[in-house]
């Protein structure tokens, strides 16, 4: 009986994961309006009761999708958190990694989905903060701290620096990819990241 129950549980988990990947693709492919639970079910080829069985409600679907996005970024965050020999190397290296996201639509679409959903639902907003935004900021803090604050006496400055680095990158990607800035006013993303690294690193360099 125990073995049968375990197999059934694994099967349910596999089915939930399969549905979640379909739902995530739906979330980033249709940006004309928030996707209803019924529309999610239609795209996944299942009934609304089936989605409720696995995710409870629409809010549960959205939060699960955000968790999936976060899981997909786990390796990227590990690389992002690696300290570098100098502040310039830390910032320019982050720019190189950010360029990976800038060159795909998925990064912008995932954040757009999360932002729209967060505006309408405080619980989703907190999930977005906890699973995507804060882990990203903490990874950048870990990357910058050894060169920006080697003595560990200016933690607030490291946090401020992480926010100051993360925000313009996110806006630049959303500007080009989501808001069609690549058509209205194209931006050379490679040059943008290179200049951001130079401005940022020299502006925050500790005086001799």
Secondary structure as UniProt FT lines:
FT   HELIX           2..29
FT   HELIX           37..44
FT   HELIX           48..55
FT   HELIX           58..72
FT   HELIX           74..80
FT   HELIX           87..102
FT   HELIX           105..120
FT   HELIX           122..128
FT   HELIX           129..133
FT   HELIX           134..148
FT   TURN            150..151
FT   HELIX           155..173
FT   HELIX           174..178
FT   HELIX           181..184
FT   HELIX           189..204
//
